[in-house]
Amino acid sequence: MATMRVAQIPGAKREFEIVERPIPVPTPGTVRIKVEACGICHSDALVKEGLWPGIQYPRVPGHEISGAIDAVGEGVNGWSPGQRVGVGWHGGYCGRCDPCRRGDLFACVTQQVTGISFDGGYGEYMIAPISAVARFPDDLAPIDAAPLLCAGITTFNALRNSGARPGDLVAVLGIGGLGHLGVQYAAKMGFRTVAIARGKDKEPLARQLGASIYIDSRSQDPAAELQKLGGANVILSTVTIGDAMSAVQGGLAIKGTLIVIGAAESMQLSPIVLLMGSRSVKGWYSGTSIDSQDTLAFSARAGVHSMNEMFPLERANEAYERMMSGKARFRVVLKMK
């Protein structure tokens, strides 16, 4: 029986272990993907630490998967072996529940999450529901594509649904795993792009990524600086610190929106700021497979690139700790060969 290597979590709060498993056979409605690269995301801690209710072990994490279809299950049409594909956080949808019937596929009641509901991409092969699969361009390398299937789609999809128009002032709070992509997307979409981060040392990178204006939140009041510019139509918050999010809300323009995509435990909102300017705060879910497909296509055309550190599968524990340390610049990717 042919086997594959995977990095699995045997139980909550346990280390990754590299094991041999039989190569799985695709079931009806699924495809088997030969994984070429898989990004490591902070959300993988939900598996590692046992934080997702009802998760079953052993589990192979990973929801930033790029590779090629290796085999197709019964009833799968329009997809064939050899096609280059990716799979992100959204693990597919049923198409039958009320949210799906209303077109809100991301809110499907099945709540399938790649690498949590079923085994993900920390391995040489994986099985994915066809509704979770995205095509991606031939001129996009697997290593480049993988992080775009989580960090990329989250920032790209939030910005394109923000209501901002080319020429509008858009600020990106934080230049990290999400923010370094958010600045690029904002600039490539034609927004007047402001980057906000702590320290003057980050300014050269921010400008290299496409920001036309940089605000050092350590030495400047970001809200006041944004108001000097006329206020931000959109502030995309990629940080995970509630105080940093709270500090920028006063920088919104009239009818401006603070879009939160970085998970923080809490933040403070000023009712006066919201009321007096008809301002709003909203969260944004990453997106479905077609959103991933759009993200990959736009990134290839516009030249948006993730900055990655690469590790072989055998060093999954080291790679995970590097990501969790916050010192990676900026995404960590497992390479299968």
N, C-alpha and C positions, 0 to 999 in steps of 0.2 A: 504494500500500500504506500502510495506516494505521501510524503510528509512535508510539513512547512515549519518554520520557526516563528514563534510569536513571543512577545513580552507581555506576560499576563500578571494580574494582581490576584494572588490566591485568596486574599481576604482583606477586610478593612484594616488600614494602617500597616500593611505589609509591604515589603520591598517587591520590585518587579523581579520576576524569574523568567529566564529564557528557556522555553520548553519546545519539544517537538510535538506537533499534532497532525492528525490526518488532514490532508487538503480537503476542505468541505465541498459538497456538491450543491449547486444552486437549486433551491426549491422553486415551485411555481411563483412567477411574479418577481423573481430576483435575478441578479447577475453575480457572477464571481469576478472579482477584480484582483489582478496581480498588482500588488502595491509597489510603487517605486519610491514614494516618499510620504511621510506623515508628519505634520507639525505637532508640536507639544504645546498645549494651551493650558492656561491657569485653571480652566474649568475641568481639566482632567483630575484635579484634586478631589472633585466630587466622587470619583471612583476610588482614588488612592486612599482617601480618608473615610470612605464609607458614608458620605454625607447625603447621597441620593436615596430617598426612601424606597425600600423594596429591591434594591439592586442585588443581583445574583452573582455569586463568585464561583469559580474564577472568572474574571472578566478581562478582556483585552480592550484597553482604552483607545482613544484616537479618533478625532472627527475633522482632521484637516488632511484628507487623503487624496493623493493623485496617483494615477496608474493607468491601466488599460484593462478592458473587459477580456476575460479569459474564457468564460463559458456563460451561456444564458439558460435560464430555467424555462420551464413550460409556460406558454402563454405570453412570453415577452416578444413584442414585435417592434421593429424599427431600431433595434440595437443588435450589434453583432461583435464577435470576438475581434480584437485588434483595435477597437475604438478607444481613443484616449478619453478618460473620464475622471471626475472627481466626486467626492462625497463630503458634505459638511456636517454641521451640528444637527440640522433638521433631518430626521431619519425617515422621512416619508409621511404620507397621509392616506387616509382610507377612502376619501372621496364621497363618503356616504353620510357622515354626521352633519349636523346643522352648520357648524362653522365652515366646513368644506363646501357645502352646498351654497353658502353665501360668498364663497370665494376667499375666505380667510383660512387658507390652507395651513398657515403657520400655527393656527390655533386648533388644529385637529385634535379631537378628544383622545386619540390613541397616545399622544405625547411621546412618540418614538424619538429617541435621541441616539445618534450614532455613537458607539463606544460605551453606551450606558444601557440602552434597551437591548442591544445586540453587540456582538464583538466588533471592534473598530479596526483602526489601521496600524496598530503597533505590531505588525506581522507581515509576512510575505504574501498572504492572500486574505481576502475577506469577502463576505456575502452581504449584498446591499439590496433593499427593496428598489425596484426600478424607479419609483417615484422620488427617491432620494438622490438619483444620479444626475450629474451635469456633464455635458460635453465641454471640452476646452480646446483652444486653438493649437494646431500643430507647432506653431512657432513659440509656444510657451513651455519652458522646461519644467519637468515635474517638481524639482526642488523649489522653483520660483512659484509654481502654482499652489502648492500645498497650504502655505499660510493665508493665501488669499481666500481660502474656503471657510475661514472663520473671521480672523481679524480683517481681512479684505472685504468680505461681503457685509460685515457689520457696519463698517465705516462708509463704504460706497452706497449701500442701500439706504442708510440713514440720511446721507446727504442728498441723494437723488429724490427722496421723498420728503425733504424738509420744507419745500415750498420756496427755497431760495432760487434766485435767477442769476444768470451770468452778470457780473458787475456788483452784486450785493456783497456786503461785508459779512464774511463768515469766519468765525474764530474757532480754532481747535485747541482745546485745553488738554495739555499733556503731550509730550513727544516720547512715546514708548512703543510697545508692541502694536497698539491700535493707532496711536496718534501719529506715528511716522508715516503711516499709510493715509490717515485722514488728511494730513497736510497735502500730500501728493494729489489725492483725489479732488480736494477742494480747489487746488490751483489748476488742475487739468480740466475741471468743469467750468472754469472761467470766473470763479468767485474771487473777490478781493480778499486774499487769505491772510489771516492773522494767526500766528502761533503763540501760545501762552505756556510758559514752563518756568521752572525755578532755576535761576542762575544765568549769568551772561554767557557762560561757556557753551550753552546749548544753541545760541543764536546762529553761529555759522552753519550748523547742521540744518536748523529750521529754514534758513534761506536757501540752502542747497536743495532741500526738499520742495521748495516752491513758495514758501511764505514771503510775502512782500513786506510784512510788518512783524516785528517780534516784541513781545512784552515779557519782561522778567518779573514774575510774580513775587520774587524775593525782595526786590528793591522798589517795585512799583505797585500801585493799586490797580489790578487788572480791570475792574469795573469802571473806574475813573478814566483810565486810558482808552477804553473802548468808547466811552461817551465822548471823549475828545474827538474821536474819529466819526462821530455821528451815531454810534450805537451799532451793535451787531444784529443783523437780521436773524442769524442763527449762531448759537454757540454749541459746538459738538464736544461734549464732555467725555473724554476717554479715560479719566483718572478714576482711582478707586478710593479717594479720600473725600469724605463728605464735606469737610471744611473748605477744601479747594473749590468744590462745586458751588457751595453757598456763596463764596466770595466773588463769583463772576456774574451772578444773576442780575445785579444792578447795571451791568454793561449791555443789556439787551436794548435794542431799539424799540420804538413803539410797535406793538404787535409782533415783537421778536419771540423766538422760541429757543429754550434751552433743551437740547436733546441729550439724554443720558444713555450712554452705552457702556460705561464702566460701572461695575457692580460695587456699591458701597453700602454699608449697613444703614446709614441714615444721612440726611442733610437737612439744613434749615432753610425754609422758604419765607420770604417777606410778603405777606398779603398786600402791603402797600405797593411794593414794586410791581406785583402782578396786576393789581386793580387799576393803578394809575396809568398804566401803559398798555392795558389789554394784552399783557404778556402771558406766556404759557411755559410749562415744563412738561416734557413727555419722555417716555422711554421708547426704545426701538429694538425690536427683536431682529436677529440677524437676517433670516430670510429662508426661502425654500430653494429647491434645486434650480429652478429657472433663474432665480436671483443670483445664485452662484455662477450660473452660466453667463449671465450678463456681466457680472463682476470680472470674470476671467477674460471675456472678450474685450471689455473696455480697457482693462489693465494692459493687455497685449497691444492694443491699438495706440493707447496714450503713453505707454512707456512707464507705467507705475510698477515699482519693484519693491518687494519686501527685502529687508536687510536680515540675513539669516546666519545662524551658526549651525553647523551640521555635525551629526554624530551617527555612528553605525548603530544598528539595532542592539548589538551586544552591550552597548554602553547606555542603555535606556535609563538606568537609575541615575547615572551621572548627568545625563541630558535633562532629566526631570528636575533634579536638584538645581541645575544651572538656570532653568526657567524660573523655578520658585524663588531663587535668590534675588531676582530682579536685576541682575547684573548682565544678563544677555543683551546683545545689541543686534536685533531686537526680538527676533523670533528664533526658536530652537526647532530644528527639523531632524527627524530620523531618516536616514537613507538606507534603503534595503540592500543595495549592492554597490 
